[in-house]
Amino acid sequence: MVTILREADRTTVAEAAKKHKVSDATIYAWRKHFGQMEAADVKRLKALELENSRLKKLLAERDLDLEILKEINAKKW
């Protein structure tokens, strides 16, 4: 992605988009979000997003477990 953006900086956006089979709008959106980033920064961002997703899933599972335990505890045997 960053490589394509750097190429679009050297040539035209239309040429880079055609070469990499993406739309001009996609390159402009990437430029808006990732324009100042280097390749290592983008990799780090993706790793953080993946970790964040994993942690959200773990939290949701923990909350579900707590709800189940509360229901079991609330029942009178």
Buried (B, 14 or more C-beta within 10 A) or exposed (E): BBEBBEBBEEEEBEEBBEEBEBEBEBBBEBBEEBEEBEEEEBEEEEEEEEEEEEEEEEEEEEEEEEEEEEEEEEEEE
